[in-house]
């Protein structure tokens, strides 16, 4: 496998920009007084971002993926166990793909 210098430079540049963005956000939030309400709002961001990424895929694919997603959500809501939810979701996807 051969990689060109411009590709390597582009990847390194993107990595540096990503790192600076993350560190910059942490540095900036270190200088801001965060209220309890703002802290609670920030706590919901990872979940909403995950839903925004996953929802289009779930809604644009077949019934087996939608059913597996529903099973994962139900197990996660009931047990609050991330590992168990992932295992159930993967198992449901495999089973539903075999059935449908």
MOPAC internal coordinates of N, CA, C and O (Angstrom, degrees):
PM7 1SCF
backbone

  N    0.0000 0     0.00 0     0.00 0    0    0    0
  C    1.4449 1     0.00 0     0.00 0    1    0    0
  C    1.5166 1   108.40 1     0.00 0    2    1    0
  O    1.2310 1   120.78 1   -50.31 1    3    2    1
  N    1.3047 1   116.12 1   129.69 1    3    2    1
  C    1.4549 1   120.84 1  -178.58 1    5    3    2
  C    1.5194 1   108.91 1  -114.92 1    6    5    3
  O    1.2310 1   120.93 1   -45.25 1    7    6    5
  N    1.3232 1   115.82 1   134.75 1    7    6    5
  C    1.4508 1   121.37 1  -179.86 1    9    7    6
  C    1.5217 1   108.89 1  -118.58 1   10    9    7
  O    1.2310 1   121.03 1   -42.07 1   11   10    9
  N    1.3217 1   115.64 1   137.93 1   11   10    9
  C    1.4606 1   119.35 1  -178.20 1   13   11   10
  C    1.5292 1   110.20 1   -86.95 1   14   13   11
  O    1.2310 1   121.05 1   -25.18 1   15   14   13
  N    1.3056 1   115.60 1   154.82 1   15   14   13
  C    1.4622 1   121.61 1   179.69 1   17   15   14
  C    1.5272 1   112.00 1   -61.47 1   18   17   15
  O    1.2310 1   118.40 1   137.08 1   19   18   17
  N    1.3336 1   120.66 1   -42.92 1   19   18   17
  C    1.4625 1   119.25 1   177.84 1   21   19   18
  C    1.5358 1   113.12 1   -59.87 1   22   21   19
  O    1.2310 1   120.46 1   144.18 1   23   22   21
  N    1.3391 1   116.72 1   -35.82 1   23   22   21
  C    1.4671 1   119.33 1   178.29 1   25   23   22
  C    1.5157 1   110.79 1   -66.81 1   26   25   23
  O    1.2310 1   120.10 1   136.94 1   27   26   25
  N    1.3086 1   117.41 1   -43.06 1   27   26   25
  C    1.4703 1   121.18 1   178.49 1   29   27   26
  C    1.5205 1   110.41 1   -63.56 1   30   29   27
  O    1.2310 1   119.92 1   136.79 1   31   30   29
  N    1.3210 1   117.75 1   -43.21 1   31   30   29
  C    1.4680 1   121.44 1   178.53 1   33   31   30
  C    1.5298 1   111.49 1   -64.07 1   34   33   31
  O    1.2310 1   120.17 1   141.60 1   35   34   33
  N    1.3283 1   117.27 1   -38.40 1   35   34   33
  C    1.4604 1   120.81 1   178.07 1   37   35   34
  C    1.5253 1   110.89 1   -64.81 1   38   37   35
  O    1.2310 1   120.47 1   136.15 1   39   38   37
  N    1.3274 1   116.70 1   -43.85 1   39   38   37
  C    1.4685 1   120.88 1   179.09 1   41   39   38
  C    1.5234 1   110.40 1   -63.68 1   42   41   39
  O    1.2310 1   120.16 1   135.29 1   43   42   41
  N    1.3226 1   117.29 1   -44.71 1   43   42   41
  C    1.4672 1   120.37 1   178.66 1   45   43   42
  C    1.5211 1   111.10 1   -64.08 1   46   45   43
  O    1.2310 1   120.36 1   140.26 1   47   46   45
  N    1.3193 1   116.92 1   -39.74 1   47   46   45
  C    1.4630 1   120.46 1   177.84 1   49   47   46
  C    1.5174 1   112.28 1   -62.82 1   50   49   47
  O    1.2310 1   120.59 1   137.09 1   51   50   49
  N    1.3261 1   116.48 1   -42.91 1   51   50   49
  C    1.4652 1   120.35 1   178.25 1   53   51   50
  C    1.5251 1   111.09 1   -65.71 1   54   53   51
  O    1.2310 1   120.15 1   141.92 1   55   54   53
  N    1.3131 1   117.31 1   -38.08 1   55   54   53
  C    1.4628 1   120.69 1   178.19 1   57   55   54
  C    1.5222 1   110.62 1   -64.31 1   58   57   55
  O    1.2310 1   120.16 1   138.10 1   59   58   57
  N    1.3218 1   117.31 1   -41.90 1   59   58   57
  C    1.4679 1   120.96 1   179.62 1   61   59   58
  C    1.5206 1   110.69 1   -65.22 1   62   61   59
  O    1.2310 1   120.30 1   135.19 1   63   62   61
  N    1.3268 1   117.02 1   -44.81 1   63   62   61
  C    1.4649 1   120.33 1   179.33 1   65   63   62
  C    1.5262 1   110.86 1   -62.56 1   66   65   63
  O    1.2310 1   120.14 1   138.25 1   67   66   65
  N    1.3359 1   117.34 1   -41.75 1   67   66   65
  C    1.4640 1   120.83 1   177.91 1   69   67   66
  C    1.5205 1   110.81 1   -62.40 1   70   69   67
  O    1.2310 1   120.25 1   135.61 1   71   70   69
  N    1.3135 1   117.13 1   -44.39 1   71   70   69
  C    1.4632 1   121.35 1   179.64 1   73   71   70
  C    1.5269 1   110.51 1   -62.74 1   74   73   71
  O    1.2310 1   120.01 1   134.42 1   75   74   73
  N    1.3235 1   117.59 1   -45.58 1   75   74   73
  C    1.4716 1   120.95 1  -179.77 1   77   75   74
  C    1.5218 1   110.54 1   -63.16 1   78   77   75
  O    1.2310 1   120.12 1   140.97 1   79   78   77
  N    1.3272 1   117.38 1   -39.03 1   79   78   77
  C    1.4599 1   120.46 1   178.65 1   81   79   78
  C    1.5230 1   111.28 1   -62.60 1   82   81   79
  O    1.2310 1   120.59 1   135.19 1   83   82   81
  N    1.3095 1   116.48 1   -44.81 1   83   82   81
  C    1.4700 1   119.54 1  -179.82 1   85   83   82
  C    1.5309 1   112.19 1   -67.13 1   86   85   83
  O    1.2310 1   120.76 1   133.96 1   87   86   85
  N    1.3037 1   116.16 1   -46.04 1   87   86   85
  C    1.4650 1   119.54 1   179.38 1   89   87   86
  C    1.5220 1   110.46 1   -65.22 1   90   89   87
  O    1.2310 1   120.79 1   141.23 1   91   90   89
  N    1.3296 1   116.10 1   -38.77 1   91   90   89
  C    1.4635 1   119.97 1   178.64 1   93   91   90
  C    1.5181 1   112.01 1   -62.07 1   94   93   91
  O    1.2310 1   120.54 1   140.09 1   95   94   93
  N    1.3251 1   116.56 1   -39.91 1   95   94   93
  C    1.4633 1   119.94 1   177.31 1   97   95   94
  C    1.5166 1   111.87 1   -65.12 1   98   97   95
  O    1.2310 1   120.31 1   137.58 1   99   98   97
  N    1.3177 1   117.02 1   -42.42 1   99   98   97
  C    1.4645 1   120.31 1   177.74 1  101   99   98
  C    1.5236 1   111.05 1   -64.65 1  102  101   99
  O    1.2310 1   120.77 1   138.24 1  103  102  101
  N    1.3362 1   116.13 1   -41.76 1  103  102  101
  C    1.4596 1   119.98 1   179.31 1  105  103  102
  C    1.5207 1   110.55 1   -64.08 1  106  105  103
  O    1.2310 1   120.40 1   136.02 1  107  106  105
  N    1.3292 1   116.83 1   -43.98 1  107  106  105
  C    1.4595 1   120.90 1  -179.14 1  109  107  106
  C    1.5222 1   111.39 1   -64.09 1  110  109  107
  O    1.2310 1   120.28 1   136.03 1  111  110  109
  N    1.3271 1   117.07 1   -43.97 1  111  110  109
  C    1.4716 1   119.96 1   179.78 1  113  111  110
  C    1.5208 1   111.95 1   -67.97 1  114  113  111
  O    1.2310 1   120.03 1   159.07 1  115  114  113
  N    1.3205 1   117.55 1   -20.93 1  115  114  113
  C    1.4538 1   120.57 1   175.31 1  117  115  114
  C    1.5237 1   112.97 1   -70.74 1  118  117  115
  O    1.2310 1   120.67 1   162.24 1  119  118  117
  N    1.3228 1   116.32 1   -17.76 1  119  118  117
  C    1.4602 1   121.27 1  -179.63 1  121  119  118
  C    1.5221 1   113.11 1  -105.67 1  122  121  119
  O    1.2310 1   120.05 1  -172.41 1  123  122  121
  N    1.3273 1   117.52 1     7.59 1  123  122  121
  C    1.4560 1   122.25 1  -178.38 1  125  123  122
  C    1.5223 1   108.94 1  -114.10 1  126  125  123
  O    1.2310 1   120.87 1   -45.29 1  127  126  125
  N    1.3306 1   115.95 1   134.71 1  127  126  125
  C    1.4612 1   120.25 1   175.00 1  129  127  126
  C    1.5269 1   108.07 1   -77.85 1  130  129  127
  O    1.2310 1   120.63 1   -60.00 1  131  130  129
  N    1.3185 1   116.40 1   120.00 1  131  130  129
  C    1.4608 1   121.25 1  -175.69 1  133  131  130
  C    1.5198 1   108.94 1  -103.89 1  134  133  131
  O    1.2310 1   121.11 1   -58.16 1  135  134  133
  N    1.3361 1   115.47 1   121.84 1  135  134  133
  C    1.4615 1   120.37 1   177.92 1  137  135  134
  C    1.5297 1   109.37 1   -78.57 1  138  137  135
  O    1.2310 1   121.03 1   -10.86 1  139  138  137
  N    1.3148 1   115.64 1   169.14 1  139  138  137
  C    1.4679 1   120.39 1   179.19 1  141  139  138
  C    1.5263 1   110.36 1   -63.99 1  142  141  139
  O    1.2310 1   120.82 1   143.40 1  143  142  141
  N    1.3166 1   116.04 1   -36.60 1  143  142  141
  C    1.4652 1   120.10 1  -179.99 1  145  143  142
  C    1.5364 1   110.66 1   -66.73 1  146  145  143
  O    1.2310 1   120.52 1   137.00 1  147  146  145
  N    1.3311 1   116.61 1   -43.00 1  147  146  145
  C    1.4579 1   120.63 1   178.37 1  149  147  146
  C    1.5186 1   110.73 1   -65.90 1  150  149  147
  O    1.2310 1   120.14 1   140.19 1  151  150  149
  N    1.3188 1   117.33 1   -39.81 1  151  150  149
  C    1.4650 1   121.27 1   178.33 1  153  151  150
  C    1.5334 1   110.33 1   -62.34 1  154  153  151
  O    1.2310 1   120.11 1   139.11 1  155  154  153
  N    1.3204 1   117.39 1   -40.89 1  155  154  153
  C    1.4638 1   120.66 1   177.77 1  157  155  154
  C    1.5306 1   110.64 1   -65.03 1  158  157  155
  O    1.2310 1   120.24 1   139.14 1  159  158  157
  N    1.3420 1   117.14 1   -40.86 1  159  158  157
  C    1.4566 1   121.44 1   178.56 1  161  159  158
  C    1.5288 1   110.72 1   -63.34 1  162  161  159
  O    1.2310 1   120.47 1   137.02 1  163  162  161
  N    1.3154 1   116.71 1   -42.98 1  163  162  161
  C    1.4664 1   120.69 1   179.01 1  165  163  162
  C    1.5266 1   111.48 1   -64.88 1  166  165  163
  O    1.2310 1   120.48 1   150.28 1  167  166  165
  N    1.3218 1   116.69 1   -29.72 1  167  166  165
  C    1.4559 1   120.89 1   178.52 1  169  167  166
  C    1.5179 1   112.92 1   -65.97 1  170  169  167
  O    1.2310 1   120.10 1   154.08 1  171  170  169
  N    1.3449 1   117.41 1   -25.92 1  171  170  169
  C    1.4595 1   121.16 1   179.67 1  173  171  170
  C    1.5242 1   113.22 1   -84.50 1  174  173  171
  O    1.2310 1   119.49 1   164.89 1  175  174  173
  N    1.3132 1   118.57 1   -15.11 1  175  174  173
  C    1.4585 1   121.18 1  -175.44 1  177  175  174
  C    1.5269 1   114.83 1   -58.95 1  178  177  175
  O    1.2310 1   118.51 1   133.70 1  179  178  177
  N    1.3297 1   120.45 1   -46.30 1  179  178  177
  C    1.4724 1   118.25 1  -179.02 1  181  179  178
  C    1.5253 1   112.55 1   -58.30 1  182  181  179
  O    1.2310 1   120.10 1   139.97 1  183  182  181
  N    1.3088 1   117.41 1   -40.03 1  183  182  181
  C    1.4602 1   120.36 1   179.29 1  185  183  182
  C    1.5119 1   112.80 1   -66.39 1  186  185  183
  O    1.2310 1   120.39 1   137.94 1  187  186  185
  N    1.3250 1   116.86 1   -42.06 1  187  186  185
  C    1.4563 1   119.70 1  -179.52 1  189  187  186
  C    1.5216 1   111.47 1   -68.73 1  190  189  187
  O    1.2310 1   120.57 1   144.18 1  191  190  189
  N    1.3080 1   116.52 1   -35.82 1  191  190  189
  C    1.4647 1   119.73 1   177.62 1  193  191  190
  C    1.5223 1   109.92 1   -67.15 1  194  193  191
  O    1.2310 1   120.32 1   139.22 1  195  194  193
  N    1.3231 1   116.99 1   -40.78 1  195  194  193
  C    1.4601 1   120.86 1   177.80 1  197  195  194
  C    1.5258 1   111.00 1   -62.01 1  198  197  195
  O    1.2310 1   120.39 1   136.48 1  199  198  197
  N    1.3225 1   116.87 1   -43.52 1  199  198  197
  C    1.4682 1   120.48 1   178.36 1  201  199  198
  C    1.5218 1   110.51 1   -63.23 1  202  201  199
  O    1.2310 1   120.20 1   139.27 1  203  202  201
  N    1.3296 1   117.22 1   -40.73 1  203  202  201
  C    1.4698 1   120.32 1   179.53 1  205  203  202
  C    1.5252 1   111.85 1   -64.01 1  206  205  203
  O    1.2310 1   120.22 1   149.87 1  207  206  205
  N    1.3043 1   117.19 1   -30.13 1  207  206  205
  C    1.4668 1   120.48 1   178.97 1  209  207  206
  C    1.5305 1   111.11 1   -82.03 1  210  209  207
  O    1.2310 1   120.09 1   138.93 1  211  210  209
  N    1.3223 1   117.43 1   -41.07 1  211  210  209
  C    1.4603 1   121.48 1  -173.43 1  213  211  210
  C    1.5335 1   112.79 1   -83.10 1  214  213  211
  O    1.2310 1   119.74 1   143.38 1  215  214  213
  N    1.3195 1   118.11 1   -36.62 1  215  214  213
  C    1.4681 1   121.42 1  -173.52 1  217  215  214
  C    1.5299 1   113.59 1   -56.66 1  218  217  215
  O    1.2310 1   118.31 1   133.76 1  219  218  217
  N    1.3259 1   120.82 1   -46.24 1  219  218  217
  C    1.4697 1   118.32 1   179.30 1  221  219  218
  C    1.5305 1   113.14 1   -60.68 1  222  221  219
  O    1.2310 1   120.30 1   143.76 1  223  222  221
  N    1.3085 1   117.03 1   -36.24 1  223  222  221
  C    1.4591 1   119.88 1   178.52 1  225  223  222
  C    1.5224 1   110.76 1   -67.63 1  226  225  223
  O    1.2310 1   120.62 1   136.20 1  227  226  225
  N    1.3205 1   116.42 1   -43.80 1  227  226  225
  C    1.4651 1   120.75 1  -179.26 1  229  227  226
  C    1.5252 1   110.13 1   -64.05 1  230  229  227
  O    1.2310 1   120.42 1   137.98 1  231  230  229
  N    1.3227 1   116.81 1   -42.02 1  231  230  229
  C    1.4594 1   119.97 1  -176.22 1  233  231  230
  C    1.5236 1   113.56 1   -77.62 1  234  233  231
  O    1.2310 1   119.94 1   160.46 1  235  234  233
  N    1.3141 1   117.73 1   -19.54 1  235  234  233
  C    1.4607 1   119.53 1  -178.18 1  237  235  234
  C    1.5262 1   113.04 1   -99.10 1  238  237  235
  O    1.2310 1   119.90 1   173.89 1  239  238  237
  N    1.3168 1   117.79 1    -6.11 1  239  238  237
  C    1.4659 1   120.28 1   179.06 1  241  239  238
  C    1.5265 1   109.49 1  -100.65 1  242  241  239
  O    1.2310 1   120.75 1    14.07 1  243  242  241
  N    1.2987 1   116.18 1  -165.93 1  243  242  241
  C    1.4613 1   120.90 1  -173.75 1  245  243  242
  C    1.5145 1   114.52 1   -82.43 1  246  245  243
  O    1.2310 1   122.61 1     5.14 1  247  246  245
  N    1.3245 1   112.60 1  -174.86 1  247  246  245
  C    1.4665 1   120.81 1  -177.73 1  249  247  246
  C    1.5259 1   112.23 1   -67.48 1  250  249  247
  O    1.2310 1   120.12 1   148.03 1  251  250  249
  N    1.3204 1   117.37 1   -31.97 1  251  250  249
  C    1.4684 1   119.28 1  -177.36 1  253  251  250
  C    1.5326 1   110.34 1   -65.76 1  254  253  251
  O    1.2310 1   119.75 1   139.09 1  255  254  253
  N    1.3333 1   118.08 1   -40.91 1  255  254  253
  C    1.4589 1   120.63 1   179.18 1  257  255  254
  C    1.5323 1   111.10 1   -68.30 1  258  257  255
  O    1.2310 1   120.75 1   141.24 1  259  258  257
  N    1.3366 1   116.17 1   -38.76 1  259  258  257
  C    1.4618 1   119.70 1   178.15 1  261  259  258
  C    1.5317 1   110.73 1   -65.26 1  262  261  259
  O    1.2310 1   120.55 1   137.94 1  263  262  261
  N    1.3208 1   116.56 1   -42.06 1  263  262  261
  C    1.4612 1   120.20 1   178.31 1  265  263  262
  C    1.5161 1   112.43 1   -65.86 1  266  265  263
  O    1.2310 1   120.43 1   139.91 1  267  266  265
  N    1.3286 1   116.78 1   -40.09 1  267  266  265
  C    1.4622 1   120.35 1   177.69 1  269  267  266
  C    1.5226 1   110.53 1   -65.56 1  270  269  267
  O    1.2310 1   120.39 1   141.62 1  271  270  269
  N    1.3182 1   116.85 1   -38.38 1  271  270  269
  C    1.4751 1   120.20 1   177.53 1  273  271  270
  C    1.5221 1   110.86 1   -64.78 1  274  273  271
  O    1.2310 1   120.68 1   138.20 1  275  274  273
  N    1.3251 1   116.30 1   -41.80 1  275  274  273
  C    1.4606 1   119.98 1   178.05 1  277  275  274
  C    1.5215 1   111.08 1   -63.17 1  278  277  275
  O    1.2310 1   120.15 1   137.17 1  279  278  277
  N    1.3254 1   117.32 1   -42.83 1  279  278  277
  C    1.4646 1   120.95 1   177.83 1  281  279  278
  C    1.5251 1   110.97 1   -61.55 1  282  281  279
  O    1.2310 1   120.67 1   138.40 1  283  282  281
  N    1.3289 1   116.32 1   -41.60 1  283  282  281
  C    1.4645 1   120.61 1   179.31 1  285  283  282
  C    1.5176 1   110.81 1   -63.27 1  286  285  283
  O    1.2310 1   120.46 1   135.07 1  287  286  285
  N    1.3220 1   116.72 1   -44.93 1  287  286  285
  C    1.4702 1   121.11 1  -179.80 1  289  287  286
  C    1.5228 1   110.83 1   -62.55 1  290  289  287
  O    1.2310 1   120.55 1   136.17 1  291  290  289
  N    1.3273 1   116.55 1   -43.83 1  291  290  289
  C    1.4671 1   119.60 1  -178.90 1  293  291  290
  C    1.5273 1   111.86 1   -64.29 1  294  293  291
  O    1.2310 1   120.38 1   136.41 1  295  294  293
  N    1.3288 1   116.87 1   -43.59 1  295  294  293
  C    1.4712 1   119.98 1   179.47 1  297  295  294
  C    1.5305 1   110.21 1   -66.45 1  298  297  295
  O    1.2310 1   120.14 1   139.75 1  299  298  297
  N    1.3215 1   117.34 1   -40.25 1  299  298  297
  C    1.4607 1   120.51 1   179.26 1  301  299  298
  C    1.5255 1   111.16 1   -64.37 1  302  301  299
  O    1.2310 1   120.29 1   138.25 1  303  302  301
  N    1.3265 1   117.05 1   -41.75 1  303  302  301
  C    1.4687 1   120.50 1  -179.94 1  305  303  302
  C    1.5288 1   111.24 1   -67.99 1  306  305  303
  O    1.2310 1   121.01 1   143.83 1  307  306  305
  N    1.3173 1   115.68 1   -36.17 1  307  306  305
  C    1.4740 1   119.84 1  -176.92 1  309  307  306
  C    1.5356 1   112.57 1   -78.08 1  310  309  307
  O    1.2310 1   120.39 1   136.85 1  311  310  309
  N    1.3352 1   116.87 1   -43.15 1  311  310  309
  C    1.4694 1   119.58 1  -171.73 1  313  311  310
  C    1.5260 1   114.19 1  -104.35 1  314  313  311
  O    1.2310 1   120.18 1   158.56 1  315  314  313
  N    1.3356 1   117.26 1   -21.44 1  315  314  313
  C    1.4777 1   121.66 1  -175.43 1  317  315  314
  C    1.5326 1   111.22 1    59.26 1  318  317  315
  O    1.2310 1   120.71 1  -151.08 1  319  318  317
  N    1.3288 1   116.25 1    28.92 1  319  318  317
  C    1.4572 1   122.45 1  -178.72 1  321  319  318
  C    1.5283 1   108.09 1  -113.87 1  322  321  319
  O    1.2310 1   120.51 1   -72.05 1  323  322  321
  N    1.3193 1   116.63 1   107.95 1  323  322  321
  C    1.4530 1   121.69 1  -175.74 1  325  323  322
  C    1.5203 1   112.09 1   -63.99 1  326  325  323
  O    1.2310 1   119.79 1   134.62 1  327  326  325
  N    1.3241 1   118.00 1   -45.38 1  327  326  325
  C    1.4614 1   121.01 1  -178.73 1  329  327  326
  C    1.5290 1   111.33 1   -62.20 1  330  329  327
  O    1.2310 1   120.36 1   134.45 1  331  330  329
  N    1.3188 1   116.91 1   -45.55 1  331  330  329
  C    1.4588 1   120.59 1   178.77 1  333  331  330
  C    1.5271 1   110.65 1   -62.73 1  334  333  331
  O    1.2310 1   120.20 1   140.01 1  335  334  333
  N    1.3161 1   117.21 1   -39.99 1  335  334  333
  C    1.4684 1   121.15 1   178.73 1  337  335  334
  C    1.5175 1   111.29 1   -61.86 1  338  337  335
  O    1.2310 1   120.56 1   137.21 1  339  338  337
  N    1.3246 1   116.54 1   -42.79 1  339  338  337
  C    1.4597 1   120.03 1   179.35 1  341  339  338
  C    1.5213 1   111.17 1   -65.79 1  342  341  339
  O    1.2310 1   120.34 1   138.04 1  343  342  341
  N    1.3121 1   116.96 1   -41.96 1  343  342  341
  C    1.4670 1   120.86 1   179.82 1  345  343  342
  C    1.5254 1   110.44 1   -63.53 1  346  345  343
  O    1.2310 1   120.43 1   136.08 1  347  346  345
  N    1.3312 1   116.78 1   -43.92 1  347  346  345
  C    1.4694 1   120.50 1   178.78 1  349  347  346
  C    1.5248 1   110.29 1   -64.79 1  350  349  347
  O    1.2310 1   120.01 1   138.49 1  351  350  349
  N    1.3250 1   117.59 1   -41.51 1  351  350  349
  C    1.4563 1   120.80 1   179.30 1  353  351  350
  C    1.5165 1   112.78 1   -62.89 1  354  353  351
  O    1.2310 1   120.42 1   136.04 1  355  354  353
  N    1.3135 1   116.80 1   -43.96 1  355  354  353
  C    1.4634 1   120.72 1   178.17 1  357  355  354
  C    1.5234 1   110.51 1   -65.49 1  358  357  355
  O    1.2310 1   120.71 1   135.69 1  359  358  357
  N    1.3242 1   116.24 1   -44.31 1  359  358  357
  C    1.4649 1   119.80 1   178.21 1  361  359  358
  C    1.5173 1   112.10 1   -62.69 1  362  361  359
  O    1.2310 1   120.63 1   139.08 1  363  362  361
  N    1.3297 1   116.40 1   -40.92 1  363  362  361
  C    1.4677 1   120.06 1   178.62 1  365  363  362
  C    1.5257 1   110.79 1   -65.55 1  366  365  363
  O    1.2310 1   120.07 1   140.23 1  367  366  365
  N    1.3244 1   117.46 1   -39.77 1  367  366  365
  C    1.4703 1   120.44 1   178.68 1  369  367  366
  C    1.5235 1   110.42 1   -63.08 1  370  369  367
  O    1.2310 1   120.38 1   135.86 1  371  370  369
  N    1.3150 1   116.88 1   -44.14 1  371  370  369
  C    1.4726 1   120.51 1   179.60 1  373  371  370
  C    1.5248 1   110.44 1   -63.95 1  374  373  371
  O    1.2310 1   120.45 1   133.35 1  375  374  373
  N    1.3326 1   116.74 1   -46.65 1  375  374  373
  C    1.4583 1   120.79 1  -177.91 1  377  375  374
  C    1.5281 1   111.19 1   -65.78 1  378  377  375
  O    1.2310 1   120.09 1   135.85 1  379  378  377
  N    1.3193 1   117.43 1   -44.15 1  379  378  377
  C    1.4600 1   119.93 1  -178.56 1  381  379  378
  C    1.5217 1   112.22 1   -68.73 1  382  381  379
  O    1.2310 1   120.27 1   144.84 1  383  382  381
  N    1.3276 1   117.08 1   -35.16 1  383  382  381
  C    1.4746 1   119.26 1   176.14 1  385  383  382
  C    1.5144 1   110.80 1   -65.96 1  386  385  383
  O    1.2310 1   120.36 1   143.61 1  387  386  385
  N    1.3302 1   116.91 1   -36.39 1  387  386  385
  C    1.4618 1   119.89 1   178.19 1  389  387  386
  C    1.5302 1   111.29 1   -69.07 1  390  389  387
  O    1.2310 1   120.97 1   142.35 1  391  390  389
  N    1.3308 1   115.76 1   -37.65 1  391  390  389
  C    1.4647 1   119.72 1  -178.81 1  393  391  390
  C    1.5193 1   112.68 1   -77.52 1  394  393  391
  O    1.2310 1   120.30 1   141.64 1  395  394  393
  N    1.3109 1   117.04 1   -38.36 1  395  394  393
  C    1.4650 1   120.27 1  -176.93 1  397  395  394
  C    1.4861 1   107.90 1   -97.24 1  398  397  395
  O    1.2310 1   120.10 1   180.00 1  399  398  397

